[in-house]
């Protein structure tokens, strides 16, 4: 896996496919492999660059507070380091929050923006959920198991657990197989989620933007749809009716078809 000096840290990334560059920013607690089900399809049309954010995967894990704006700065520095002047930017949840900052601060670097299960500004409910995750993470003291026990039930519908237990088990096994994030790093990253506020940045986003939500998502529910849609001028909205927070795993064919349809329209 390639590593590059990006600003003050060394960042790890995976590159696959050919075509215009597509930067994929992971969600909370995840490394670059979290988009494996998407890269399999996207790489037929794009050069997919999946990154490890600071504190995750094989990227540096410095101490100190971090923010979604800092994650965006890191990704911009990585783009500069590997010679990418402009890219499509894609993220889910924390990845979406970081993508907002990237598109607002570096509008000339972002050709299109894909925001999945995102939010413009953390509200009291989202913060309450994150506080619970932090308590469980510290109690379990093992981030893969904390992800599985504390976060997964918020990310998937009850129907997925009941109807596809083998699939849930496979996702759990996959999570356990990845580089283990430290609890301290998770705390810093989840603090960044709780402190996310890009409300004043939305009007600076010029790139064509796709916004999606899962109808059954509770954490980042469609309550955030109108602020994002109204705040980002050139944007479109889609709701995945059968999904919760993690539509990228819950209905892979529908998620990939709809997101790839948008991305391919932005090529050229």
C-alpha positions in Angstrom: 0.0 0.0 0.0 1.4 3.4 -1.0 2.3 5.9 1.7 3.0 9.6 1.1 4.0 12.6 3.2 0.8 14.8 3.3 1.5 18.0 5.2 2.7 17.1 8.7 1.7 13.4 8.6 2.3 10.3 6.5 -0.9 9.0 4.9 -1.7 5.6 3.5 -3.9 5.0 0.5 -4.9 2.4 -2.0 -5.2 3.1 -5.8 -7.2 1.0 -8.2 -8.8 1.4 -11.6 -8.4 4.0 -14.4 -10.1 7.2 -15.4 -10.6 10.4 -13.6 -9.5 10.4 -9.9 -12.1 9.6 -7.3 -11.1 10.2 -3.7 -13.0 8.0 -1.2 -13.0 9.2 2.4 -13.8 6.6 5.1 -16.4 6.8 7.9 -15.8 6.8 11.6 -13.4 4.1 12.8 -12.8 2.7 9.3 -9.8 2.4 7.0 -9.6 2.6 3.2 -11.0 -0.9 2.8 -14.5 0.2 3.9 -15.5 0.9 0.3 -14.4 -2.4 -1.1 -18.0 -3.2 -2.4 -18.0 0.2 -4.2 -14.4 0.2 -5.6 -15.2 -3.1 -7.3 -17.7 -1.2 -9.5 -16.3 2.3 -9.5 -12.8 1.3 -10.6 -14.2 0.3 -14.0 -14.7 4.0 -14.7 -12.5 5.9 -12.2 -9.1 5.8 -10.6 -10.2 5.1 -7.1 -8.0 6.5 -4.3 -9.2 5.1 -1.0 -7.4 6.8 2.0 -6.7 6.1 5.6 -7.5 9.2 7.6 -5.1 10.2 10.4 -5.6 7.8 13.4 -6.8 4.9 11.2 -5.3 2.1 9.1 -1.7 2.6 8.2 -1.7 6.4 8.3 0.1 8.3 11.2 -1.7 8.4 14.5 -0.6 11.7 16.1 -2.1 12.9 19.4 -4.1 16.0 19.9 -7.5 17.1 18.9 -8.7 16.7 15.3 -11.6 18.0 13.3 -13.5 17.3 10.1 -11.8 20.4 8.7 -8.4 18.9 9.6 -9.3 15.7 7.8 -10.2 17.7 4.8 -6.8 19.5 4.9 -5.1 16.2 5.2 -6.8 14.9 2.1 -6.0 18.1 0.2 -2.4 17.6 1.1 -2.4 14.0 0.0 -3.9 15.1 -3.4 -1.1 17.7 -3.7 1.5 15.1 -2.8 0.5 12.5 -5.4 -0.1 15.1 -8.2 -3.9 15.2 -8.3 -5.1 18.7 -9.2 -8.8 17.9 -9.2 -10.9 14.9 -8.2 -14.3 13.6 -7.6 -14.8 13.4 -3.8 -16.9 10.8 -2.1 -17.6 10.1 1.6 -20.1 8.5 3.9 -20.9 9.8 7.4 -17.6 11.2 8.7 -16.3 10.9 5.2 -19.2 13.1 4.0 -18.6 15.6 6.8 -14.9 15.9 5.8 -15.9 16.1 2.1 -18.0 19.2 2.8 -15.0 21.0 4.2 -12.8 19.8 1.4 -15.2 21.1 -1.3 -15.8 24.4 0.6 -12.1 25.2 1.3 -10.6 23.9 -1.9 -13.4 24.4 -4.5 -10.9 24.3 -7.4 -9.8 20.8 -6.4 -13.2 19.2 -6.3 -14.9 18.2 -9.5 -18.0 16.6 -7.9 -19.0 15.8 -4.4 -20.9 12.8 -3.1 -22.3 13.1 0.4 -23.9 9.9 1.9 -25.5 9.7 5.3 -24.0 13.1 6.1 -25.0 16.1 8.2 -24.2 19.8 8.2 -24.0 20.4 11.9 -24.1 18.0 14.9 -27.3 18.3 16.9 -28.2 17.2 20.4 -29.4 13.8 19.3 -26.4 13.0 17.2 -24.1 14.0 20.1 -26.1 11.8 22.5 -25.6 8.8 20.3 -21.9 9.5 19.9 -21.5 9.9 23.7 -23.0 6.4 24.1 -20.6 5.0 21.5 -17.7 6.6 23.4 -18.8 5.1 26.7 -19.0 1.6 25.1 -15.7 2.0 23.3 -13.9 2.7 26.6 -15.8 -0.1 28.3 -15.1 -2.7 25.7 -11.5 -1.4 25.1 -11.3 -3.2 21.7 -12.3 -1.1 18.7 -13.3 -3.8 16.3 -15.6 -5.3 18.9 -16.9 -1.9 19.9 -17.7 -1.2 16.3 -19.6 -4.4 16.0 -21.4 -4.2 19.3 -22.0 -0.4 19.7 -22.1 1.0 16.1 -23.4 -1.8 13.9 -26.9 -1.8 15.3 -27.3 1.9 14.5 -26.0 1.3 10.9 -28.2 -1.5 9.7 -31.9 -2.2 9.7 -33.5 -4.8 12.0 -34.5 -6.7 8.8 -30.9 -7.1 7.7 -29.9 -8.7 11.1 -33.0 -11.0 11.0 -33.0 -12.0 7.4 -29.2 -12.1 6.6 -27.4 -13.2 9.8 -24.6 -14.8 7.7 -24.0 -11.5 5.9 -23.8 -9.6 9.3 -21.3 -12.2 10.5 -19.2 -11.7 7.3 -19.2 -7.9 7.9 -18.2 -8.5 11.5 -15.4 -10.8 10.4 -14.2 -8.2 7.9 -14.1 -5.5 10.6 -12.0 -7.8 12.8 -9.6 -8.4 9.9 -8.7 -4.8 9.4 -5.9 -2.9 11.2 -7.1 -2.2 14.7 -7.8 1.5 15.6 -6.8 2.4 19.2 -9.5 3.6 21.6 -7.7 6.9 22.0 -7.7 7.5 18.2 -11.4 6.6 18.1 -12.1 9.2 20.9 -10.4 11.9 18.9 -12.1 11.0 15.7 -15.6 10.7 17.4 -15.0 14.1 19.1 -14.5 15.5 15.6 -17.8 14.1 14.6 -19.6 15.6 17.6 -17.9 19.0 16.9 -18.7 19.0 13.2 -20.2 22.3 12.0 -20.0 23.1 8.3 -23.2 25.1 8.2 -21.4 28.3 7.1 -19.4 26.4 4.6 -22.2 24.9 2.4 -22.7 28.1 0.4 -19.0 27.9 -0.7 -19.4 24.5 -2.3 -19.5 24.9 -6.1 -19.1 21.3 -7.2 -22.1 19.3 -8.4 -23.2 17.4 -5.4 -25.2 14.2 -4.7 -26.8 13.9 -1.3 -28.2 10.5 -0.1 -29.8 9.2 3.0 -31.3 5.9 4.2 -35.0 6.3 5.0 -34.5 4.3 8.3 -31.3 6.0 9.4 -31.7 7.4 12.9 -28.3 8.9 13.6 -28.0 10.9 10.3 -31.6 10.8 9.4 -33.3 12.7 6.5 -33.8 15.5 9.0 -30.5 16.7 7.6 -31.7 16.6 4.0 -33.2 20.0 3.7 -30.3 22.0 5.3 -27.8 20.2 3.0 -30.0 20.4 -0.2 -30.9 24.1 0.4 -27.3 25.0 1.5 -25.5 23.5 -1.5 -26.7 25.2 -4.7 -25.9 22.6 -7.3 -27.2 19.5 -5.5 -29.6 16.6 -5.9 -31.1 14.4 -3.2 -31.9 10.6 -3.2 -33.4 8.5 -0.3 -32.7 4.8 -0.2 -36.1 3.6 1.1 -34.9 0.2 2.5 -31.7 1.3 4.2 -30.5 2.7 7.4 -27.1 4.5 7.9 -25.0 2.1 5.9 -26.7 1.8 2.5 -23.4 0.9 0.9 -23.6 -2.5 2.6 -27.3 -2.9 3.1 -28.3 -2.7 -0.6 -25.1 -2.7 -2.5 -26.6 -3.0 -6.0 -29.0 -0.1 -5.5 -26.4 2.1 -3.8 -23.8 1.5 -6.4 -26.1 2.0 -9.3 -27.5 5.3 -8.1 -24.1 6.7 -6.9 -22.3 5.6 -10.1 -25.0 7.1 -12.2 -24.3 10.5 -10.7 -20.6 10.1 -10.8 -20.5 9.1 -14.5 -22.5 12.2 -15.4 -19.8 14.4 -13.9 -17.0 13.0 -16.1 -15.4 15.2 -18.8 
